[in-house]
Amino acid sequence: MDNQNLIDMANRIGDFFDSMPDREEALAGIADHIRRFWEPRMRRALLAALDEPDASGIEMSAIVREALIKHREQLTPAAPATV
C-alpha cells in the first residue's frame, strides 16, 4: 500500500471538509468518510503513517491529522478473527 497515495487522498477529503464553517462537523465528516469508504487495511496504513510520518513524502494536512487523532478509535479496524 502506497502511504503517499493514501495521505494524498486523505488530504483531498480534508480539503473538501475544511471549507465547512463548523470545525467539529468537518472533523467528524472526514473521519466518517474514511471509516465508511476506506477498507480496513487502508485505514490501518493511514493511522500508521500518522504515527510514523515520512519526511520524504507528502505531508498530512492539519485538519486530516486532527480528525484522525480525534476519531482514532472509530477509525481503527477490528482485529481480524483467527481460526
C-alpha positions as CSV (number, residue, x, y, z in Angstrom):
1,M,0.0,0.0,0.0
2,D,1.4,3.4,-1.0
3,N,1.2,5.6,2.0
4,Q,1.9,8.7,0.0
5,N,-1.1,8.0,-2.2
6,L,-3.3,7.4,1.0
7,I,-2.1,10.7,2.5
8,D,-2.8,12.5,-0.7
9,M,-6.4,11.0,-0.9
10,A,-7.0,11.9,2.8
11,N,-5.7,15.4,2.2
12,R,-8.2,15.8,-0.7
13,I,-11.0,14.7,1.6
14,G,-9.7,17.2,4.1
15,D,-9.7,20.0,1.6
16,F,-13.4,19.4,0.9
17,F,-14.4,19.4,4.6
18,D,-12.1,22.2,5.5
19,S,-14.5,24.7,3.9
20,M,-17.2,23.9,6.4
21,P,-17.9,26.6,8.9
22,D,-18.3,24.2,11.8
23,R,-14.9,22.7,12.6
24,E,-16.2,19.8,14.7
25,E,-18.6,18.8,11.9
26,A,-15.7,18.9,9.4
27,L,-13.6,16.7,11.6
28,A,-16.4,14.2,12.0
29,G,-17.1,14.3,8.3
30,I,-13.5,13.4,7.4
31,A,-13.5,10.6,9.9
32,D,-16.9,9.3,8.8
33,H,-15.9,9.3,5.1
34,I,-12.7,7.4,5.8
35,R,-14.4,4.9,8.0
36,R,-17.3,4.2,5.6
37,F,-15.4,4.2,2.3
38,W,-11.9,3.0,3.0
39,E,-11.2,-0.7,3.5
40,P,-9.6,-1.7,6.9
41,R,-6.0,-2.1,5.5
42,M,-6.1,1.4,4.1
43,R,-7.2,2.8,7.4
44,R,-4.5,0.8,9.3
45,A,-1.9,2.2,6.8
46,L,-3.1,5.8,7.2
47,L,-3.1,5.5,11.0
48,A,0.4,4.1,10.9
49,A,1.5,7.0,8.7
50,L,0.1,9.3,11.4
51,D,2.3,7.6,14.0
52,E,5.4,7.4,11.9
53,P,5.5,10.4,9.4
54,D,7.8,10.0,6.4
55,A,9.8,13.2,6.0
56,S,10.5,12.5,2.3
57,G,6.9,12.3,1.2
58,I,3.6,14.2,1.1
59,E,2.7,15.9,4.4
60,M,-0.6,15.1,6.0
61,S,-2.8,18.3,6.3
62,A,-3.5,19.7,9.7
63,I,-7.3,19.1,9.5
64,V,-6.8,15.4,8.5
65,R,-4.2,14.9,11.3
66,E,-6.7,16.4,13.8
67,A,-9.6,14.3,12.5
68,L,-7.5,11.1,12.7
69,I,-6.3,11.8,16.2
70,K,-9.8,12.9,17.5
71,H,-11.6,9.9,15.9
72,R,-8.9,7.3,16.0
73,E,-10.9,4.8,18.0
74,Q,-13.8,4.7,15.5
75,L,-11.3,4.5,12.6
76,T,-9.3,1.6,13.9
77,P,-10.5,-1.6,12.3
78,A,-11.3,-4.5,14.5
79,A,-8.6,-7.2,14.6
80,P,-9.2,-9.9,12.1
81,A,-10.7,-13.1,13.5
82,T,-8.3,-16.0,13.9
83,V,-9.3,-19.5,13.1
